[in-house]
Amino acid sequence: MPKPSRPMNRRRFVTLVALSGAAALTAPLSRAAAPETKAAGPRAAGRRPLTPAMRREIANQEKSLAEQLETIRKYQLPPGSPMAFVFTPLRARRGR
């Protein structure tokens, strides 16, 4: 029988979240534009090939997301404006 898993500590969780975010940012944006190869192996074997309509929709969504991000990044906050949020760590509950 496998051992019961220990709960993940906060430091490891935050590290995993940061690494997955970095991986998402460095991954290619368009998988639909990537050429399909036979070297994809068994992972791609069960998938249906992308249709032209699916490729158009993916491109449309990527374009829409890029426009939204551009709008957000261009927005100038006035000096002295309040912060969006403040991180306040909570004390761990002991002795349940």
N, C-alpha and C positions, 0 to 999 in steps of 0.2 A: 504494500500500500504506500502511496506517496505521502510524504509529510505534509501537514497542513501549512499553507504558505503564511509567512509573516506579513503583517501589514507593511506597506511601503512607507518609509520615512519621508518627511517633507522635503528634505534636501534632494533626495533621489528623484522624487516626483517633479520638483521644479526643474532639475537638470534634464529629465526626459522631455518635459514640455518645451524647454528652450531648444533642445536639439531637434525635436520634431518640427518646431517652427522654422529653425534655420534650414532644415532639409526641405521644407516646403518652399521656402523663399529661393533656394538655389536650384530647385528642380526646373526643368524646362516648362514653360507656360503652356505650350500647345502640344498635347500628346497626339492630337488628330493630325498635325502637320508632320509628325515624325514618320519616317518610312517604316513600313512593316517588314520585318525580316523573318527568315525561317529560323534564326537562332533564338527566337523568343522562347522556344521550348514548350514544355507542358503547361506552363502558366497561361499562355495565350490560347491553348488548344481548345478550351471550353468556351471561349468568347466568340460572339458573332462579329464578323467584320463590320467596320463602320460604314454606314451608307452615306451617300452624298448629302442627304438631308441632315443626318446626324452631324457630319462634319461642318455643314453650314451653321447649324444651331450652336455647336461648340464655339465656332469662330465668332458668332454673334454675341454669345455670352461673354467671351473673353474681351471683345471690343467694348461691351457695355461696362464690364468691371474696370477696364482701363480708364474709361471716361469718368466713372465715379471716383476712382482713386485720384485722378488728376484734379477733379473739382475739389476734393477734400484737401489735397496737398496745397492747392493754390489759395485756400481760405486763410486770410490773415486775421489773427486774433488781435484785438486792441490791447495796448500795453496796460498792465494791471488787471486784466480780466481774471475772474476766479478760475481755479484749477477744476478740471473735469471731475476728478475724484482724488481722494486722499487714501493711501494705503495705511490701514491701522491693523497690525497683527492682533489676533485674539489670543488670550491665554488658553492653554490646553486644559481641558477638563480632566481632573484626576479622580480616581476612585469611583468608578461607575458602579 
